[in-house]
Amino acid sequence: MYSTGFPSPAEHEWEKPLSLDRYLIAHPLATFFMRVGGDSLIAHGIHPGDILIVDRAVTPKVGDWVIAVEAGSFAVRCVERGQPLMVWGVVVGIARKLR
């Protein structure tokens, strides 16, 4: 079989197959998933039913969303300067089904 014509201009755009694991998880042994239960974070783009991708190997910094331990329970909090938090892990991504 012979190839005819010119190569596709998009041929160089081909990528490796997509992998959500490779894209979202930098530290597999330290990464956990947590489902959002309430609606208090909708204004921040975090909705009930969203799945938070939480990495315990990441060091939190100001502005990061984290899972904090408060009174023996988990809570989603945004790190602010001078705010004392017992951080369990850093939220590194959010997964949401649209349908």
Backbone atoms as SQL, in Angstrom:
CREATE TABLE atoms (id INTEGER PRIMARY KEY, chain TEXT, resi INTEGER, resn TEXT, atom TEXT, x REAL, y REAL, z REAL);
INSERT INTO atoms VALUES
  (1, 'A', 1, 'MET', 'N', 0.844, -1.165, 0.000),
  (2, 'A', 1, 'MET', 'CA', 0.000, 0.000, 0.000),
  (3, 'A', 1, 'MET', 'C', 0.893, 1.233, 0.000),
  (4, 'A', 2, 'TYR', 'N', 0.505, 2.221, -0.768),
  (5, 'A', 2, 'TYR', 'CA', 1.270, 3.455, -0.878),
  (6, 'A', 2, 'TYR', 'C', 0.474, 4.612, -0.293),
  (7, 'A', 3, 'SER', 'N', 1.176, 5.507, 0.349),
  (8, 'A', 3, 'SER', 'CA', 0.543, 6.707, 0.883),
  (9, 'A', 3, 'SER', 'C', 0.517, 7.770, -0.203),
  (10, 'A', 4, 'THR', 'N', -0.605, 8.408, -0.360),
  (11, 'A', 4, 'THR', 'CA', -0.708, 9.473, -1.351),
  (12, 'A', 4, 'THR', 'C', -1.100, 10.771, -0.671),
  (13, 'A', 5, 'GLY', 'N', -0.816, 11.872, -1.302),
  (14, 'A', 5, 'GLY', 'CA', -1.195, 13.170, -0.753),
  (15, 'A', 5, 'GLY', 'C', -0.196, 13.663, 0.269),
  (16, 'A', 6, 'PHE', 'N', -0.617, 14.663, 1.004),
  (17, 'A', 6, 'PHE', 'CA', 0.245, 15.298, 1.992),
  (18, 'A', 6, 'PHE', 'C', -0.124, 14.817, 3.392),
  (19, 'A', 7, 'PRO', 'N', 0.842, 14.832, 4.308),
  (20, 'A', 7, 'PRO', 'CA', 0.504, 14.458, 5.690),
  (21, 'A', 7, 'PRO', 'C', -0.484, 15.462, 6.288),
  (22, 'A', 8, 'SER', 'N', -1.274, 14.982, 7.212),
  (23, 'A', 8, 'SER', 'CA', -2.250, 15.849, 7.879),
  (24, 'A', 8, 'SER', 'C', -1.523, 16.936, 8.666),
  (25, 'A', 9, 'PRO', 'N', -1.971, 18.193, 8.562),
  (26, 'A', 9, 'PRO', 'CA', -1.337, 19.251, 9.356),
  (27, 'A', 9, 'PRO', 'C', -1.515, 19.037, 10.858),
  (28, 'A', 10, 'ALA', 'N', -2.497, 18.244, 11.245),
  (29, 'A', 10, 'ALA', 'CA', -2.735, 17.991, 12.673),
  (30, 'A', 10, 'ALA', 'C', -1.948, 16.790, 13.179),
  (31, 'A', 11, 'GLU', 'N', -1.190, 16.151, 12.308),
  (32, 'A', 11, 'GLU', 'CA', -0.480, 14.933, 12.697),
  (33, 'A', 11, 'GLU', 'C', 0.468, 15.174, 13.865),
  (34, 'A', 12, 'HIS', 'N', 1.103, 16.327, 13.904),
  (35, 'A', 12, 'HIS', 'CA', 2.036, 16.619, 14.999),
  (36, 'A', 12, 'HIS', 'C', 1.304, 16.935, 16.310),
  (37, 'A', 13, 'GLU', 'N', 0.000, 17.075, 16.270),
  (38, 'A', 13, 'GLU', 'CA', -0.792, 17.388, 17.459),
  (39, 'A', 13, 'GLU', 'C', -1.157, 16.144, 18.265),
  (40, 'A', 14, 'TRP', 'N', -0.883, 14.969, 17.766),
  (41, 'A', 14, 'TRP', 'CA', -1.240, 13.737, 18.467),
  (42, 'A', 14, 'TRP', 'C', -0.503, 13.674, 19.790),
  (43, 'A', 15, 'GLU', 'N', -1.225, 13.282, 20.813),
  (44, 'A', 15, 'GLU', 'CA', -0.643, 13.138, 22.138),
  (45, 'A', 15, 'GLU', 'C', -0.743, 11.690, 22.571),
  (46, 'A', 16, 'LYS', 'N', -0.084, 11.401, 23.674),
  (47, 'A', 16, 'LYS', 'CA', -0.261, 10.093, 24.292),
  (48, 'A', 16, 'LYS', 'C', -1.715, 9.987, 24.742),
  (49, 'A', 17, 'PRO', 'N', -2.228, 8.777, 24.904),
  (50, 'A', 17, 'PRO', 'CA', -3.600, 8.640, 25.410),
  (51, 'A', 17, 'PRO', 'C', -3.748, 9.373, 26.751),
  (52, 'A', 18, 'LEU', 'N', -4.906, 9.986, 26.934),
  (53, 'A', 18, 'LEU', 'CA', -5.151, 10.710, 28.180),
  (54, 'A', 18, 'LEU', 'C', -5.315, 9.743, 29.339),
  (55, 'A', 19, 'SER', 'N', -4.773, 10.127, 30.474),
  (56, 'A', 19, 'SER', 'CA', -4.934, 9.357, 31.699),
  (57, 'A', 19, 'SER', 'C', -5.238, 10.339, 32.818),
  (58, 'A', 20, 'LEU', 'N', -6.446, 10.254, 33.364),
  (59, 'A', 20, 'LEU', 'CA', -6.785, 11.141, 34.478),
  (60, 'A', 20, 'LEU', 'C', -5.898, 10.868, 35.684),
  (61, 'A', 21, 'ASP', 'N', -5.504, 9.621, 35.870),
  (62, 'A', 21, 'ASP', 'CA', -4.601, 9.300, 36.981),
  (63, 'A', 21, 'ASP', 'C', -3.290, 10.070, 36.845),
  (64, 'A', 22, 'ARG', 'N', -2.673, 9.997, 35.664),
  (65, 'A', 22, 'ARG', 'CA', -1.396, 10.700, 35.464),
  (66, 'A', 22, 'ARG', 'C', -1.577, 12.215, 35.558),
  (67, 'A', 23, 'TYR', 'N', -2.706, 12.713, 35.081),
  (68, 'A', 23, 'TYR', 'CA', -2.949, 14.153, 35.057),
  (69, 'A', 23, 'TYR', 'C', -3.220, 14.718, 36.454),
  (70, 'A', 24, 'LEU', 'N', -3.970, 13.995, 37.274),
  (71, 'A', 24, 'LEU', 'CA', -4.438, 14.526, 38.554),
  (72, 'A', 24, 'LEU', 'C', -3.673, 14.043, 39.780),
  (73, 'A', 25, 'ILE', 'N', -2.935, 12.943, 39.644),
  (74, 'A', 25, 'ILE', 'CA', -2.335, 12.330, 40.829),
  (75, 'A', 25, 'ILE', 'C', -0.816, 12.313, 40.711),
  (76, 'A', 26, 'ALA', 'N', -0.168, 13.190, 41.479),
  (77, 'A', 26, 'ALA', 'CA', 1.295, 13.255, 41.481),
  (78, 'A', 26, 'ALA', 'C', 1.898, 12.263, 42.471),
  (79, 'A', 27, 'HIS', 'N', 1.183, 11.994, 43.542),
  (80, 'A', 27, 'HIS', 'CA', 1.690, 11.116, 44.610),
  (81, 'A', 27, 'HIS', 'C', 0.642, 10.043, 44.916),
  (82, 'A', 28, 'PRO', 'N', 0.623, 8.963, 44.137),
  (83, 'A', 28, 'PRO', 'CA', -0.443, 7.953, 44.276),
  (84, 'A', 28, 'PRO', 'C', -0.628, 7.401, 45.690),
  (85, 'A', 29, 'LEU', 'N', 0.456, 7.180, 46.404),
  (86, 'A', 29, 'LEU', 'CA', 0.326, 6.589, 47.739),
  (87, 'A', 29, 'LEU', 'C', -0.174, 7.590, 48.781),
  (88, 'A', 30, 'ALA', 'N', -0.162, 8.876, 48.432),
  (89, 'A', 30, 'ALA', 'CA', -0.588, 9.907, 49.377),
  (90, 'A', 30, 'ALA', 'C', -1.852, 10.626, 48.915),
  (91, 'A', 31, 'THR', 'N', -2.513, 10.105, 47.883),
  (92, 'A', 31, 'THR', 'CA', -3.679, 10.776, 47.314),
  (93, 'A', 31, 'THR', 'C', -4.960, 10.046, 47.688),
  (94, 'A', 32, 'PHE', 'N', -5.962, 10.823, 48.079),
  (95, 'A', 32, 'PHE', 'CA', -7.245, 10.286, 48.509),
  (96, 'A', 32, 'PHE', 'C', -8.364, 11.072, 47.839),
  (97, 'A', 33, 'PHE', 'N', -9.547, 10.474, 47.780),
  (98, 'A', 33, 'PHE', 'CA', -10.720, 11.113, 47.192),
  (99, 'A', 33, 'PHE', 'C', -11.760, 11.322, 48.282),
  (100, 'A', 34, 'MET', 'N', -12.384, 12.489, 48.287),
  (101, 'A', 34, 'MET', 'CA', -13.432, 12.791, 49.267),
  (102, 'A', 34, 'MET', 'C', -14.598, 13.440, 48.537),
  (103, 'A', 35, 'ARG', 'N', -15.799, 12.991, 48.846),
  (104, 'A', 35, 'ARG', 'CA', -16.993, 13.554, 48.210),
  (105, 'A', 35, 'ARG', 'C', -17.538, 14.701, 49.067),
  (106, 'A', 36, 'VAL', 'N', -17.892, 15.803, 48.409),
  (107, 'A', 36, 'VAL', 'CA', -18.440, 16.981, 49.092),
  (108, 'A', 36, 'VAL', 'C', -19.900, 16.709, 49.435),
  (109, 'A', 37, 'GLY', 'N', -20.279, 16.987, 50.683),
  (110, 'A', 37, 'GLY', 'CA', -21.638, 16.707, 51.116),
  (111, 'A', 37, 'GLY', 'C', -22.544, 17.921, 51.201),
  (112, 'A', 38, 'GLY', 'N', -22.002, 19.064, 51.545),
  (113, 'A', 38, 'GLY', 'CA', -22.844, 20.245, 51.751),
  (114, 'A', 38, 'GLY', 'C', -22.757, 21.235, 50.604),
  (115, 'A', 39, 'ASP', 'N', -23.500, 22.339, 50.758),
  (116, 'A', 39, 'ASP', 'CA', -23.529, 23.337, 49.685),
  (117, 'A', 39, 'ASP', 'C', -22.911, 24.674, 50.100),
  (118, 'A', 40, 'SER', 'N', -22.147, 24.690, 51.170),
  (119, 'A', 40, 'SER', 'CA', -21.595, 25.952, 51.675),
  (120, 'A', 40, 'SER', 'C', -20.454, 26.506, 50.829),
  (121, 'A', 41, 'LEU', 'N', -19.936, 25.723, 49.893),
  (122, 'A', 41, 'LEU', 'CA', -18.791, 26.181, 49.094),
  (123, 'A', 41, 'LEU', 'C', -19.141, 26.446, 47.634),
  (124, 'A', 42, 'ILE', 'N', -20.443, 26.468, 47.316),
  (125, 'A', 42, 'ILE', 'CA', -20.865, 26.687, 45.926),
  (126, 'A', 42, 'ILE', 'C', -20.302, 28.000, 45.382),
  (127, 'A', 43, 'ALA', 'N', -20.280, 29.044, 46.192),
  (128, 'A', 43, 'ALA', 'CA', -19.758, 30.339, 45.739),
  (129, 'A', 43, 'ALA', 'C', -18.285, 30.255, 45.347),
  (130, 'A', 44, 'HIS', 'N', -17.609, 29.215, 45.820),
  (131, 'A', 44, 'HIS', 'CA', -16.192, 29.018, 45.505),
  (132, 'A', 44, 'HIS', 'C', -15.994, 27.964, 44.414),
  (133, 'A', 45, 'GLY', 'N', -17.094, 27.520, 43.811),
  (134, 'A', 45, 'GLY', 'CA', -17.004, 26.553, 42.721),
  (135, 'A', 45, 'GLY', 'C', -16.925, 25.107, 43.157),
  (136, 'A', 46, 'ILE', 'N', -17.186, 24.843, 44.425),
  (137, 'A', 46, 'ILE', 'CA', -17.175, 23.473, 44.946),
  (138, 'A', 46, 'ILE', 'C', -18.616, 23.112, 45.281),
  (139, 'A', 47, 'HIS', 'N', -19.153, 22.094, 44.600),
  (140, 'A', 47, 'HIS', 'CA', -20.576, 21.768, 44.681),
  (141, 'A', 47, 'HIS', 'C', -20.819, 20.437, 45.395),
  (142, 'A', 48, 'PRO', 'N', -22.038, 20.249, 45.947),
  (143, 'A', 48, 'PRO', 'CA', -22.380, 18.960, 46.549),
  (144, 'A', 48, 'PRO', 'C', -22.196, 17.849, 45.520),
  (145, 'A', 49, 'GLY', 'N', -21.594, 16.757, 45.951),
  (146, 'A', 49, 'GLY', 'CA', -21.359, 15.627, 45.056),
  (147, 'A', 49, 'GLY', 'C', -20.015, 15.672, 44.356),
  (148, 'A', 50, 'ASP', 'N', -19.345, 16.835, 44.335),
  (149, 'A', 50, 'ASP', 'CA', -18.007, 16.910, 43.742),
  (150, 'A', 50, 'ASP', 'C', -17.079, 15.951, 44.478),
  (151, 'A', 51, 'ILE', 'N', -16.102, 15.455, 43.760),
  (152, 'A', 51, 'ILE', 'CA', -15.083, 14.610, 44.372),
  (153, 'A', 51, 'ILE', 'C', -13.799, 15.425, 44.454),
  (154, 'A', 52, 'LEU', 'N', -13.310, 15.627, 45.662),
  (155, 'A', 52, 'LEU', 'CA', -12.066, 16.353, 45.873),
  (156, 'A', 52, 'LEU', 'C', -10.904, 15.377, 45.787),
  (157, 'A', 53, 'ILE', 'N', -9.874, 15.767, 45.066),
  (158, 'A', 53, 'ILE', 'CA', -8.649, 14.971, 44.984),
  (159, 'A', 53, 'ILE', 'C', -7.691, 15.600, 45.986),
  (160, 'A', 54, 'VAL', 'N', -7.343, 14.851, 47.016),
  (161, 'A', 54, 'VAL', 'CA', -6.589, 15.371, 48.152),
  (162, 'A', 54, 'VAL', 'C', -5.226, 14.691, 48.210),
  (163, 'A', 55, 'ASP', 'N', -4.171, 15.508, 48.213),
  (164, 'A', 55, 'ASP', 'CA', -2.802, 14.988, 48.241),
  (165, 'A', 55, 'ASP', 'C', -2.177, 15.336, 49.581),
  (166, 'A', 56, 'ARG', 'N', -1.832, 14.316, 50.341),
  (167, 'A', 56, 'ARG', 'CA', -1.246, 14.530, 51.667),
  (168, 'A', 56, 'ARG', 'C', 0.249, 14.811, 51.598),
  (169, 'A', 57, 'ALA', 'N', 0.863, 14.651, 50.419),
  (170, 'A', 57, 'ALA', 'CA', 2.298, 14.895, 50.273),
  (171, 'A', 57, 'ALA', 'C', 2.609, 16.341, 49.897),
  (172, 'A', 58, 'VAL', 'N', 1.588, 17.126, 49.608),
  (173, 'A', 58, 'VAL', 'CA', 1.781, 18.516, 49.196),
  (174, 'A', 58, 'VAL', 'C', 1.781, 19.419, 50.431),
  (175, 'A', 59, 'THR', 'N', 2.713, 20.353, 50.469),
  (176, 'A', 59, 'THR', 'CA', 2.768, 21.322, 51.559),
  (177, 'A', 59, 'THR', 'C', 1.789, 22.456, 51.266),
  (178, 'A', 60, 'PRO', 'N', 0.866, 22.734, 52.187),
  (179, 'A', 60, 'PRO', 'CA', -0.119, 23.791, 51.930),
  (180, 'A', 60, 'PRO', 'C', 0.516, 25.172, 51.961),
  (181, 'A', 61, 'LYS', 'N', -0.046, 26.064, 51.137),
  (182, 'A', 61, 'LYS', 'CA', 0.384, 27.461, 51.159),
  (183, 'A', 61, 'LYS', 'C', -0.856, 28.349, 51.142),
  (184, 'A', 62, 'VAL', 'N', -0.669, 29.611, 51.438),
  (185, 'A', 62, 'VAL', 'CA', -1.778, 30.563, 51.496),
  (186, 'A', 62, 'VAL', 'C', -2.536, 30.538, 50.171),
  (187, 'A', 63, 'GLY', 'N', -3.867, 30.434, 50.273),
  (188, 'A', 63, 'GLY', 'CA', -4.726, 30.392, 49.091),
  (189, 'A', 63, 'GLY', 'C', -5.131, 28.993, 48.671),
  (190, 'A', 64, 'ASP', 'N', -4.442, 27.968, 49.184),
  (191, 'A', 64, 'ASP', 'CA', -4.797, 26.582, 48.859),
  (192, 'A', 64, 'ASP', 'C', -6.074, 26.177, 49.581),
  (193, 'A', 65, 'TRP', 'N', -6.864, 25.327, 48.928),
  (194, 'A', 65, 'TRP', 'CA', -7.972, 24.652, 49.597),
  (195, 'A', 65, 'TRP', 'C', -7.396, 23.403, 50.231),
  (196, 'A', 66, 'VAL', 'N', -7.779, 23.142, 51.458),
  (197, 'A', 66, 'VAL', 'CA', -7.258, 21.995, 52.191),
  (198, 'A', 66, 'VAL', 'C', -8.393, 21.257, 52.886),
  (199, 'A', 67, 'ILE', 'N', -8.076, 20.040, 53.291),
  (200, 'A', 67, 'ILE', 'CA', -8.930, 19.303, 54.217),
  (201, 'A', 67, 'ILE', 'C', -8.313, 19.518, 55.586),
  (202, 'A', 68, 'ALA', 'N', -9.073, 20.149, 56.467),
  (203, 'A', 68, 'ALA', 'CA', -8.609, 20.428, 57.819),
  (204, 'A', 68, 'ALA', 'C', -9.366, 19.535, 58.795),
  (205, 'A', 69, 'VAL', 'N', -8.723, 19.239, 59.900),
  (206, 'A', 69, 'VAL', 'CA', -9.373, 18.479, 60.966),
  (207, 'A', 69, 'VAL', 'C', -9.831, 19.481, 62.017),
  (208, 'A', 70, 'GLU', 'N', -11.152, 19.484, 62.258),
  (209, 'A', 70, 'GLU', 'CA', -11.744, 20.395, 63.244),
  (210, 'A', 70, 'GLU', 'C', -12.676, 19.601, 64.145),
  (211, 'A', 71, 'ALA', 'N', -12.373, 19.569, 65.421),
  (212, 'A', 71, 'ALA', 'CA', -13.193, 18.855, 66.409),
  (213, 'A', 71, 'ALA', 'C', -13.428, 17.408, 65.990),
  (214, 'A', 72, 'GLY', 'N', -12.394, 16.769, 65.460),
  (215, 'A', 72, 'GLY', 'CA', -12.486, 15.361, 65.093),
  (216, 'A', 72, 'GLY', 'C', -13.157, 15.075, 63.767),
  (217, 'A', 73, 'SER', 'N', -13.523, 16.110, 63.023),
  (218, 'A', 73, 'SER', 'CA', -14.168, 15.928, 61.717),
  (219, 'A', 73, 'SER', 'C', -13.358, 16.633, 60.639),
  (220, 'A', 74, 'PHE', 'N', -13.600, 16.231, 59.394),
  (221, 'A', 74, 'PHE', 'CA', -12.953, 16.882, 58.262),
  (222, 'A', 74, 'PHE', 'C', -13.775, 18.083, 57.812),
  (223, 'A', 75, 'ALA', 'N', -13.090, 19.138, 57.386),
  (224, 'A', 75, 'ALA', 'CA', -13.741, 20.329, 56.839),
  (225, 'A', 75, 'ALA', 'C', -12.880, 20.864, 55.700),
  (226, 'A', 76, 'VAL', 'N', -13.523, 21.414, 54.680),
  (227, 'A', 76, 'VAL', 'CA', -12.794, 22.036, 53.576),
  (228, 'A', 76, 'VAL', 'C', -12.575, 23.496, 53.949),
  (229, 'A', 77, 'ARG', 'N', -11.331, 23.928, 53.921),
  (230, 'A', 77, 'ARG', 'CA', -10.989, 25.304, 54.295),
  (231, 'A', 77, 'ARG', 'C', -9.980, 25.871, 53.305),
  (232, 'A', 78, 'CYS', 'N', -9.988, 27.189, 53.180),
  (233, 'A', 78, 'CYS', 'CA', -8.985, 27.887, 52.381),
  (234, 'A', 78, 'CYS', 'C', -7.927, 28.415, 53.351),
  (235, 'A', 79, 'VAL', 'N', -6.669, 28.155, 53.043),
  (236, 'A', 79, 'VAL', 'CA', -5.582, 28.577, 53.929),
  (237, 'A', 79, 'VAL', 'C', -5.409, 30.090, 53.839),
  (238, 'A', 80, 'GLU', 'N', -5.443, 30.732, 55.002),
  (239, 'A', 80, 'GLU', 'CA', -5.218, 32.173, 55.097),
  (240, 'A', 80, 'GLU', 'C', -4.016, 32.417, 55.997),
  (241, 'A', 81, 'ARG', 'N', -3.326, 33.507, 55.747),
  (242, 'A', 81, 'ARG', 'CA', -2.142, 33.844, 56.544),
  (243, 'A', 81, 'ARG', 'C', -2.525, 33.994, 58.023),
  (244, 'A', 82, 'GLY', 'N', -1.764, 33.341, 58.889),
  (245, 'A', 82, 'GLY', 'CA', -1.988, 33.452, 60.319),
  (246, 'A', 82, 'GLY', 'C', -3.143, 32.629, 60.861),
  (247, 'A', 83, 'GLN', 'N', -3.794, 31.853, 60.001),
  (248, 'A', 83, 'GLN', 'CA', -4.937, 31.047, 60.432),
  (249, 'A', 83, 'GLN', 'C', -4.432, 29.683, 60.918),
  (250, 'A', 84, 'PRO', 'N', -4.679, 29.358, 62.181),
  (251, 'A', 84, 'PRO', 'CA', -4.228, 28.048, 62.661),
  (252, 'A', 84, 'PRO', 'C', -5.141, 26.935, 62.131),
  (253, 'A', 85, 'LEU', 'N', -4.564, 26.011, 61.398),
  (254, 'A', 85, 'LEU', 'CA', -5.317, 24.875, 60.859),
  (255, 'A', 85, 'LEU', 'C', -4.537, 23.598, 61.085),
  (256, 'A', 86, 'MET', 'N', -5.246, 22.521, 61.389),
  (257, 'A', 86, 'MET', 'CA', -4.628, 21.207, 61.396),
  (258, 'A', 86, 'MET', 'C', -4.935, 20.600, 60.021),
  (259, 'A', 87, 'VAL', 'N', -3.986, 20.727, 59.111),
  (260, 'A', 87, 'VAL', 'CA', -4.197, 20.312, 57.723),
  (261, 'A', 87, 'VAL', 'C', -3.962, 18.816, 57.578),
  (262, 'A', 88, 'TRP', 'N', -4.946, 18.127, 57.004),
  (263, 'A', 88, 'TRP', 'CA', -4.847, 16.696, 56.722),
  (264, 'A', 88, 'TRP', 'C', -4.295, 16.469, 55.322),
  (265, 'A', 89, 'GLY', 'N', -4.663, 17.347, 54.377),
  (266, 'A', 89, 'GLY', 'CA', -4.188, 17.223, 53.004),
  (267, 'A', 89, 'GLY', 'C', -4.606, 18.433, 52.182),
  (268, 'A', 90, 'VAL', 'N', -3.971, 18.595, 51.029),
  (269, 'A', 90, 'VAL', 'CA', -4.237, 19.728, 50.137),
  (270, 'A', 90, 'VAL', 'C', -5.117, 19.261, 48.982),
  (271, 'A', 91, 'VAL', 'N', -6.165, 20.026, 48.694),
  (272, 'A', 91, 'VAL', 'CA', -7.036, 19.720, 47.556),
  (273, 'A', 91, 'VAL', 'C', -6.291, 20.140, 46.290),
  (274, 'A', 92, 'VAL', 'N', -5.990, 19.162, 45.430),
  (275, 'A', 92, 'VAL', 'CA', -5.229, 19.442, 44.204),
  (276, 'A', 92, 'VAL', 'C', -6.099, 19.368, 42.958),
  (277, 'A', 93, 'GLY', 'N', -7.346, 18.925, 43.119),
  (278, 'A', 93, 'GLY', 'CA', -8.241, 18.848, 41.971),
  (279, 'A', 93, 'GLY', 'C', -9.659, 18.547, 42.407),
  (280, 'A', 94, 'ILE', 'N', -10.577, 18.744, 41.459),
  (281, 'A', 94, 'ILE', 'CA', -11.994, 18.466, 41.696),
  (282, 'A', 94, 'ILE', 'C', -12.526, 17.707, 40.495),
  (283, 'A', 95, 'ALA', 'N', -13.273, 16.638, 40.744),
  (284, 'A', 95, 'ALA', 'CA', -13.927, 15.887, 39.667),
  (285, 'A', 95, 'ALA', 'C', -15.431, 16.072, 39.815),
  (286, 'A', 96, 'ARG', 'N', -16.086, 16.344, 38.680),
  (287, 'A', 96, 'ARG', 'CA', -17.535, 16.573, 38.708),
  (288, 'A', 96, 'ARG', 'C', -18.151, 15.991, 37.447),
  (289, 'A', 97, 'LYS', 'N', -19.218, 15.211, 37.629),
  (290, 'A', 97, 'LYS', 'CA', -19.990, 14.727, 36.485),
  (291, 'A', 97, 'LYS', 'C', -20.996, 15.796, 36.099),
  (292, 'A', 98, 'LEU', 'N', -21.140, 16.015, 34.818),
  (293, 'A', 98, 'LEU', 'CA', -22.096, 17.017, 34.355),
  (294, 'A', 98, 'LEU', 'C', -23.462, 16.426, 34.066),
  (295, 'A', 99, 'ARG', 'N', -23.530, 15.133, 33.830),
  (296, 'A', 99, 'ARG', 'CA', -24.802, 14.465, 33.556),
  (297, 'A', 99, 'ARG', 'C', -24.881, 13.189, 34.344);
